[in-house]
């Protein structure tokens, strides 16, 4: 397995809309495994293929404390099950070091293909629901900073750009 490079905001590649996966292959399963390794090492609880510059509709998530409940979603489709809005402090591996309160639906159902290419559906609420919505946003070229004020977003952009210049 290989650790992948995670793109950081404001990299324009994070805004690219991911294309549906046409077929689950061994190569795709290797990518999923590499995404899990990258996510766990970061450390994070979710990672979208867009964040590692692969523009296919793939998400990996593990919200368990022990990091032993990995979920892979290929071509995920989300449906809101409860219009009640939940506030959650979100962070992102592509926006390192920043957390902001985001409002999202409390309960969702997601349909997808698993790592083996088999269809499945789950209902989620709480952290898992937030994470699913956050990661699917990445596949649509959206970041959690899009939900906050332009002033806060620009402050975060400036700080990350400064940090990226120092590392270069």
ABEGO torsion letter per residue (X at the ends): XBBBBBBBOABAAAABBBBBBABBBAAAAAAAAAAAAAAAAOBBABBBAAAAGBBBBBBBBBABAAGABBBBBBGBBBBBABABBBBBBBBBAABBGBBBBBBBBABBBBBBBBAAGBBBBBBBBEAAAAAAAAAAAAAAGBBAAAABBAAAAAAAAAAAAAAAAAAX
